[in-house]
Amino acid sequence: MKKHIVLFILFFICSQGSFAQEILEPLSQRQAIDVSDVKTTHIIFDEKIKYVDVGSTYFVADTIGNILKLKHTGEELEDLKSQQANLTVINGKGSYYSIDMRYNRNPDITTYKAIETITKIDYFAKENINKIEREEKAEQDLQELCMLSESASSTVNIKDNNDGLNLTLNGIYYRNFQNKIVLRVEIYNTSKITLDIDQVLFRSKLKNNNAAKKDYVYQERILTPVKSCGEQRNIRLGETRVLTFIFDKFTLNEDEILSLEVGEYAGGRSVNIRIPRKKLLFPEYI
């Protein structure tokens, strides 16, 4: 059973330096709210916003807690399709809103308050809220793991350098209850040319060339982090950047090592370190 939503207009009348009493006017959900390319339209919800879909590339949305900000890009206005869209919002209680929008450069009203009358929480909305909350919790856990690993003591010291590009792996950690492996590296620039780090690549490789003589064709594996921390990768003379990479738990075969390759954008400098399998099997718990 769908929930019926009543959207009310909230605005204040200012007179002689003081605000008059708040006036609410009902706005049918089938009516479109006006969205401008020069003014911002606000919708205030009762709960924190969990999900937003503007349904068009010509309308953009931003959220701050329970406030939704809307604007039109102002592009391709000659096309009527660019002037209309349907807004979908789900808040923290699972309330589902479907609101029509239309372009208006000079809207009379730019602030609305959405007030709901609930008959039954929509199943689709509830499932989406649960999914969104799980994703948010997972992201928070990964961010916490980044912070813990950045301040943890060093556990290894594996280095390589090339023309002022200095790379050090100084931390291998494991978060048992999350099944996550964390690698922490430092990149230090001793050249006078700013380093613009473009490529950071992790892949499995054979430990030595003799292993390649076995009766099978070896296939390298690219290992992709589920999260990277420390996105600032422009490094000037004398500067150091700490980068942290979080992986889902993995192990290497006996004849494999993990290769970490770091390359410079539009440049010839690159470094490579080889991480032994045993180092990865005995990380520091955090």
Sequence and secondary structure as in RCSB ss.txt:
>XXXX:A:sequence
MKKHIVLFILFFICSQGSFAQEILEPLSQRQAIDVSDVKTTHIIFDEKIKYVDVGSTYFVADTIGNILKLKHTGE
ELEDLKSQQANLTVINGKGSYYSIDMRYNRNPDITTYKAIETITKIDYFAKENINKIEREEKAEQDLQELCMLSE
SASSTVNIKDNNDGLNLTLNGIYYRNFQNKIVLRVEIYNTSKITLDIDQVLFRSKLKNNNAAKKDYVYQERILTP
VKSCGEQRNIRLGETRVLTFIFDKFTLNEDEILSLEVGEYAGGRSVNIRIPRKKLLFPEYI
>XXXX:A:secstr
   EEEEEEEE  EETTEE   EEEEE TTSEEEE SSS EEEE SS EEEEE SSTTEEEEEETTEEEEEE   
 TTSGGGGEEEEEEEETT  EEEEEEEE SS S  EEEEEEE SS  HHHHHHHHHHHHHHHHHHHHHHHHHHHH
HS     EEEEETTEEEEEEEEEEEGGGTEEEEEEEEEE SSS EEEEEEEEEEEESSGGGGGSSS     EE  
SEEE    EE TT EEEEEEEEE     TTEEEEEEEEETTSS EEEEEE HHHHHS EE 
